[in-house]
Amino acid sequence: MTLGSHLPDAELVVRVQNGERQWFDTLVDRHFPLLVGLLRVRGAPPAVAEDVAQEAFLKAFLNIRQFDPKNKFFNFVATIAKNALIDHVRRRRIEERVLLAIPPAELPDPESEAVKRVAMQDFLATLNEETRFLIEARVFKGLSFAELAELTGQTENALRVKLHRALAKLKGPAAKEADHEPVG
């Protein structure tokens, strides 16, 4: 038997709202299985249902002061869980669309990505400070040419030319390596 299992939800909520956090465990113990079941009925796989239920109880705990104890606590946490499940499904759909949009040949291979990173670092080390800054700011940080022009005091066109030349240097050795790789 859990601490306070004989107390009604409203009493437990009031105690938690007054800073007695330990009483929230009783609410979780009381409602977690039912909430997981509700999420399963809504189509969530077991692991997802448990994760979403945990997320819902965390959000309920963080927002307990806004909850009116005259209302049913289970309805409060169930509404949070329902919204969290909808968010989860939306995120999964977006992830699936992104993955479907990338042809399998373009999915990054961790080993080749590491080789590319090392090659990029080696290449950047050969550049002068100004060109290295330009590539890092434009390519890796996403600064616009207008922002770079403001930072450096150079014109946007001059910066475009410098970036184009630096990237052409990078493509030169990479293109030569690709020509010498065996096909098979």
PyMOL commands that set and color helices and strands:
alter all, ss='L'
color gray80, all
select helices_A, chain A and resi 9-17+21-41+46-62+64-66+73-101+104-106+110-126+129-140+145-152+156-180
alter helices_A, ss='H'
color red, helices_A
deselect
rebuild
show_as cartoon
